[in-house]
Amino acid sequence: MKIAVLLSGGVDSSVSALLLKEKGYNLVGVHLHCFDFCNPQDAEDARRVAEILNIPFYVFDLTDEFEEKVINYMIRTYEKGLTPNPDVYCNQFIKFGVFFDKALNLGYEMVASGHYARTQIDANLTRTDANNKKDNLNIESNKRNNSSGNYLGNISGGHQGNTSEIHLLKAKDQDKDQTYFLWSIEKEKFSKIIFPVGDLLKTEVREIAKKYNLPVAEKKESMGICFVGQVKLREFLSQYLKPKEGKIIDTEGRILGTHPGYFYFTEGQRHGLNIKVGDGPYYVAQKIPEENLIVVAKEGHPLLYSQKIEITEINILEKEILFPQTNTDKTKTHADYTQTYADYINNNYSSGNHPGNLSGNHPGNLSGNHPGNSIIIDVRFRHRQPLVKAKLILRESEYSLQKSAHSLRGSAFIEFLEPQKFVAPGQSIVFYKDDIVLGGGIILKRIN
């Protein structure tokens, strides 16, 4: 089997390539050059690993595609007063979009990466039949015997067959799980994606790298936005969004200080606020882009909490769980219903109706009636955040014609069972049931 493995220059992707090589797969290592701020040492480390493993190595220049699909989206989103998650778009449109397509067109059968996630085929996931009787949810993980130090026995991914039976699962290492950044990938692609380290702990990954004398065994993890590198986010944004001084006010309207631009801040942020008066600490509670205002509040203030939110650009991976009773229209496909978040916010936000304006008009009211399904699920709206319970309210009219697609797109509402602090519009929210990733979406606005 011919596999193109993404080599970032880090230990996770390097060990992924090693595991596949030891399994006897025909590999090529690929490093993606996406942005000029990328650390050149990463490409060199990736090349060295490929040389040690004796596999071909190439660098793909995707700077134009990256600027179009990720940078432009990121800048527009910040300008709208939202806080984007570019790593999600990078995975969806670059790694498992542009590169994924190129790899398959070049004759490679699979794409592998060092993400901490798993995929599995299992036809016996929870289903709700017409009589609302639930079967047991039971995904049996493949067992590995690590007592002898044999880590090469189980590699997650590379499944053939019916893509509706392929499921994205959280990684074995819950602290390193990266499904928060993978929810937006179309489900059918997971049949051709391999996550070799998904069944390993991070400590095991480093042990393997040391055992095989890989030069990246002790390399530190990259933190923050993947492509910004050593440049601070504010410095990066200032190249596109010029500083524009505005006021910082509290919830009573009192001026507490100034800021260089609302787009440099996010809800829940505490540090970096130029507040000279008051008895804080203060947190960013709201941004008002058209007035270039930042509203701050003290710990415990209701404005810091959200009970209900609207989400958009949902990607439903487990439609059989969330839509147990469906009628299909075989003439419609996934592409018929896809609208990017960047297009959505450009088309729907106007003056006086922005994502941070909690006193403005909102298209949804969760106290009213909503057609379609609702289900209690676990959600995560920040990476590594503990899961919280919420009710997902799907507007079924948006999905009723999409049932033939493996992934479904649309909008919905989330009602947290308990109010949640620091929910930031623009960020991802991901849905789970046990280890299964049900899907996810982008937080459009808070409805308090």
C-alpha positions in Angstrom: 0.0 0.0 0.0 1.3 3.5 -0.9 1.0 6.0 1.8 1.9 9.7 1.9 2.8 10.7 5.4 2.8 14.3 6.5 6.1 15.1 8.3 5.9 18.3 10.2 9.3 17.9 11.8 8.0 17.0 15.2 8.2 13.7 17.1 4.5 12.7 16.5 4.6 12.7 12.7 8.2 11.2 12.8 7.0 8.2 14.9 3.9 7.9 12.7 6.2 7.4 9.7 8.4 5.0 11.6 5.4 2.8 12.6 4.2 2.6 9.1 7.7 1.9 7.8 8.0 -1.0 10.3 4.7 -2.3 9.1 6.1 -2.6 5.6 4.1 0.1 3.8 5.4 2.0 0.8 5.9 5.5 2.1 6.8 8.9 0.9 7.3 11.7 3.4 5.9 15.2 2.7 6.5 18.5 4.4 4.0 21.3 3.7 5.4 24.7 3.3 2.5 27.0 3.9 3.7 30.3 5.2 6.9 32.3 5.4 6.8 32.4 9.2 7.2 28.7 9.3 10.3 27.6 11.2 12.9 26.3 8.6 14.3 24.0 11.2 11.0 22.0 11.0 11.5 21.2 7.3 15.1 20.2 8.0 14.1 17.9 10.9 11.5 16.3 8.6 14.1 15.7 5.9 16.5 14.1 8.4 13.9 11.7 9.7 13.0 10.7 6.2 16.6 10.1 5.4 17.0 7.9 8.6 13.9 5.9 7.6 15.2 5.7 4.0 12.0 7.0 2.4 11.6 9.6 -0.4 11.0 13.1 0.9 9.3 16.1 -0.8 8.3 19.6 0.2 5.0 20.8 -1.1 4.6 24.6 -1.5 1.0 25.4 -0.6 1.5 29.1 0.2 -1.1 30.3 -2.3 -3.7 27.8 -1.2 -3.0 28.5 2.5 -3.3 32.3 2.0 -6.6 31.8 0.3 -8.2 29.2 2.5 -6.7 30.0 5.9 -5.1 33.4 6.2 -7.8 35.3 4.5 -10.5 33.6 6.5 -8.6 34.3 9.7 -8.2 38.0 9.0 -11.8 38.5 8.0 -13.0 36.7 11.1 -10.9 38.7 13.4 -12.1 41.9 11.6 -15.7 40.8 12.3 -15.0 40.7 16.0 -14.7 36.9 16.2 -11.9 34.7 17.4 -11.1 32.0 14.7 -9.4 28.7 15.0 -7.2 28.5 11.9 -5.9 25.0 12.8 -9.4 23.7 12.1 -9.4 25.3 8.7 -5.8 24.2 8.0 -6.8 20.5 8.7 -10.0 20.8 6.6 -8.8 22.7 3.6 -5.0 22.2 3.5 -3.8 18.9 5.1 -6.9 16.9 4.4 -8.1 19.1 1.6 -5.6 20.4 -1.0 -2.8 18.0 0.0 -5.2 15.0 0.5 -6.5 15.5 -3.1 -3.0 15.9 -4.5 -1.8 12.7 -2.8 -4.6 10.6 -4.1 -4.2 12.0 -7.6 -0.5 11.1 -7.5 -1.5 7.5 -6.8 -1.2 7.3 -3.1 -3.9 5.2 -1.4 -3.7 6.7 2.1 -2.6 9.9 3.9 -1.1 9.6 7.3 -0.5 12.3 10.0 0.8 12.5 13.5 -2.5 13.7 15.0 -3.7 12.1 18.3 -7.0 10.6 17.1 -8.4 7.3 16.1 -10.7 5.9 13.4 -12.6 2.7 13.6 -15.2 0.6 11.7 -18.1 -0.6 13.8 -21.6 -1.1 12.6 -23.0 -1.4 16.2 -23.0 2.1 17.3 -26.0 3.5 19.2 -29.1 3.7 17.0 -32.6 4.8 17.9 -35.2 2.8 16.0 -38.7 3.9 15.1 -39.9 2.9 18.5 -37.2 5.0 20.2 -35.6 1.8 21.6 -31.8 2.3 22.0 -29.2 -0.3 21.3 -26.1 -0.4 23.4 -23.2 1.9 22.5 -20.1 -0.2 22.5 -17.0 0.5 20.6 -14.4 -2.1 21.4 -10.9 -0.8 21.1 -8.3 -3.2 19.7 -6.2 -4.5 22.5 -2.4 -4.1 22.5 0.1 -5.8 24.7 2.7 -3.2 25.6 4.3 -5.2 28.4 7.2 -6.1 26.1 7.5 -2.6 24.6 5.9 -3.7 21.3 4.1 -0.5 20.1 3.8 -1.6 16.5 0.8 -3.8 16.8 -2.0 -1.3 16.2 -2.3 1.5 13.8 -5.6 3.5 13.6 -7.0 4.2 10.2 -6.8 3.0 6.7 -10.2 1.3 6.6 -11.9 0.1 3.4 -15.5 -0.4 2.8 -18.7 1.5 3.7 -17.7 5.0 4.8 -20.9 5.3 6.8 -19.5 2.8 9.2 -16.2 4.7 9.8 -16.1 6.7 13.0 -13.7 9.3 14.4 -12.8 8.6 18.0 -10.8 10.4 20.7 -7.2 9.4 21.1 -6.1 7.0 23.8 -4.1 9.8 25.3 -6.9 12.1 26.5 -4.5 14.9 27.4 -3.2 15.0 23.8 -6.4 14.3 22.0 -6.7 16.4 18.9 -10.2 15.6 17.6 -11.1 19.2 18.6 -9.2 20.2 15.4 -10.5 17.4 13.2 -14.3 17.6 13.4 -14.8 19.5 10.2 -13.2 16.9 7.9 -15.8 15.2 5.6 -16.5 11.8 7.0 -15.9 9.9 3.8 -12.2 11.0 3.9 -11.5 9.1 7.1 -11.5 5.8 5.1 -8.2 7.0 3.6 -6.7 8.7 6.6 -4.3 7.0 9.1 -3.5 8.2 12.6 -0.6 5.9 13.6 -0.1 7.4 17.1 -3.8 7.5 18.0 -3.5 4.4 20.2 -0.3 5.5 21.9 0.4 7.8 24.9 2.7 10.7 24.3 5.3 9.1 26.6 5.2 6.0 24.5 5.7 8.1 21.3 8.9 9.6 22.8 10.1 6.2 24.0 9.8 4.9 20.4 11.6 7.9 19.0 14.5 7.4 21.5 14.6 3.6 20.9 15.1 4.3 17.1 17.4 7.2 17.7 15.2 9.7 15.9 16.8 13.2 16.2 13.4 14.7 17.2 12.9 12.4 20.2 13.3 15.3 22.7 12.0 18.1 20.5 9.6 20.5 22.3 6.0 20.7 21.1 5.0 23.6 19.1 2.4 25.8 20.8 -0.2 28.2 19.6 -1.2 28.8 16.0 0.7 26.4 13.8 2.0 28.7 11.1 2.8 31.9 13.1 5.9 30.3 14.5 8.0 32.5 16.7 6.0 35.6 15.8 3.4 36.8 18.4 -0.2 36.7 17.2 -0.7 40.5 17.7 2.4 41.2 15.6 1.2 38.9 12.9 -2.3 40.4 12.8 -0.9 44.0 12.7 0.4 43.2 9.2 -3.2 42.9 8.0 -5.3 44.8 10.6 -3.7 48.2 11.5 -3.9 49.3 15.1 -6.9 51.5 15.9 -7.2 52.9 19.4 -10.5 52.4 21.2 -11.9 52.5 24.7 -12.2 49.8 27.3 -15.3 50.2 29.4 -16.9 48.3 32.2 -20.4 47.0 32.4 -21.6 50.3 33.8 -20.1 52.2 30.9 -17.2 53.7 32.8 -14.0 54.2 30.8 -11.2 52.1 32.3 -8.5 52.4 29.6 -7.7 52.1 25.9 -6.8 49.3 23.5 -5.1 49.2 20.1 -7.9 47.4 18.4 -10.8 45.1 19.3 -9.5 42.5 16.9 -6.5 41.8 19.1 -8.6 40.5 22.0 -10.9 37.6 22.7 -13.7 36.9 25.1 -12.4 35.7 28.5 -9.0 37.3 28.0 -7.4 38.8 31.1 -3.8 39.7 30.3 -2.8 42.5 28.0 -5.6 44.9 29.0 -4.4 48.5 29.4 -6.5 49.2 32.4 -5.2 51.9 34.7 -8.1 52.3 37.1 -10.5 50.1 38.9 -10.0 47.1 41.3 -9.8 44.2 38.8 -8.9 41.7 37.6 -11.1 42.3 34.6 -11.9 39.9 31.7 -13.0 40.7 28.2 -16.8 40.1 28.3 -17.8 41.6 24.9 -16.5 43.2 21.8 -18.4 45.8 19.8 -16.6 46.1 16.5 -18.5 49.0 14.9 -17.7 51.2 17.9 -14.3 49.7 18.5 -15.2 49.0 22.1 -14.2 46.4 24.5 -16.4 45.7 27.5 -14.8 44.1 30.5 -16.3 42.5 33.6 -15.1 41.2 36.9 -15.0 37.5 37.9 -18.6 36.2 38.4 -20.4 38.8 36.3 -23.2 37.3 34.3 -21.9 38.8 31.0 -18.9 36.4 31.2 -21.3 33.4 31.1 -23.4 31.8 28.3 -26.4 29.6 28.6 -27.3 29.4 25.0 -25.4 29.9 21.7 -26.1 29.7 18.0 -23.6 27.6 16.0 -23.1 27.4 12.2 -21.1 25.4 9.7 -22.0 22.2 11.5 -20.4 19.0 10.3 -22.4 16.0 11.5 -20.3 12.9 11.4 -22.8 10.5 13.1 -26.1 11.3 11.4 -27.6 7.9 12.4 -27.2 8.9 16.0 -28.4 12.5 15.7 -31.0 11.8 12.9 -32.4 8.3 13.8 -35.5 8.7 11.6 -34.7 10.1 8.2 -36.0 10.3 4.6 -33.3 10.6 2.0 -33.0 12.5 -1.2 -30.4 10.7 -3.3 -30.1 13.6 -5.7 -28.4 15.8 -3.1 -24.7 15.6 -2.1 -22.5 17.0 0.5 -21.3 19.8 -1.8 -24.9 21.0 -2.4 -25.0 22.2 1.2 -21.6 23.5 2.1 -21.2 27.1 2.9 -18.0 28.3 4.5 -18.1 30.2 7.8 -16.2 33.1 6.2 -18.9 33.5 3.6 -21.6 33.2 6.2 -20.3 36.0 8.4 -19.6 38.2 5.4 -23.2 37.7 4.2 -25.0 37.9 7.5 -23.3 40.6 9.7 -24.2 44.2 9.3 -24.0 47.2 11.5 -25.8 46.8 14.8 -26.0 43.0 14.4 -22.6 41.6 15.2 -21.5 38.6 17.1 -20.5 40.4 20.3 -23.6 42.6 20.6 -25.6 40.7 23.2 -28.2 43.5 23.3 -28.8 43.3 19.5 -31.2 41.2 17.6 -30.6 37.5 17.3 -32.1 35.1 14.8 -32.8 32.5 17.4 -34.5 32.3 20.8 -34.1 29.1 22.6 -37.1 29.8 24.8 -39.2 29.4 21.6 -40.1 26.3 19.6 -37.5 24.8 17.4 -38.4 22.1 14.8 -36.3 19.1 14.5 -34.3 16.9 16.9 -32.7 17.7 20.2 -30.3 15.5 22.1 -28.2 15.7 25.2 -24.5 15.3 24.4 -21.1 16.1 25.7 -19.4 19.2 24.1 -16.1 20.9 24.2 -15.7 24.6 23.2 -12.0 24.9 24.0 -9.1 22.5 23.4 -8.3 20.3 26.4 -11.3 21.7 28.2 -13.3 19.1 30.3 -16.4 18.0 28.5 -19.7 19.6 29.6 -23.3 18.5 29.0 -25.5 20.4 26.6 -28.6 20.1 24.5 -28.0 20.1 20.8 -31.1 21.5 19.0 -31.0 20.7 15.3 -33.2 22.6 12.8 -34.1 19.5 10.9 -35.5 21.5 7.9 -31.9 22.4 7.1 -30.8 18.8 7.0 -33.8 17.0 5.6 -32.6 16.9 2.0 -29.0 15.9 2.9 -29.4 12.5 4.4 -27.6 10.8 1.5 -24.4 12.6 2.3 -21.9 11.1 4.8 -21.4 14.5 6.4 -24.2 17.0 6.9 -23.8 20.8 7.0 -26.1 23.4 8.6 -26.7 25.5 11.7 -28.2 24.7 15.1 -28.4 25.9 18.7 -26.6 24.7 21.9 -28.2 25.0 25.3 -25.7 24.3 28.1 -27.2 22.4 31.1 -25.2 24.8 33.3 -24.0 28.3 32.2 -20.4 28.2 30.8 -17.8 30.9 31.2 -15.7 32.5 28.4 -17.5 31.1 25.4 -15.8 32.8 22.4 -17.7 33.3 19.1 -15.6 32.1 16.2 -14.2 29.1 18.1 -15.1 25.5 17.5 -17.5 23.5 19.6 -17.3 19.7 19.2 -19.9 17.1 20.0 -19.1 13.7 21.7 -20.8 10.6 22.9 -18.3 8.6 24.9 -15.2 8.4 22.6 -17.2 9.0 19.4 -16.9 12.4 17.7 -20.5 13.1 16.6 -19.5 16.3 14.8 -19.0 20.0 15.5 -19.6 23.5 14.5 -18.4 27.1 14.8 -19.8 29.3 17.5 -21.6 32.1 15.8 -23.0 34.1 18.7 -24.0 34.0 22.3 -27.6 34.2 23.3 -27.8 35.3 26.9 
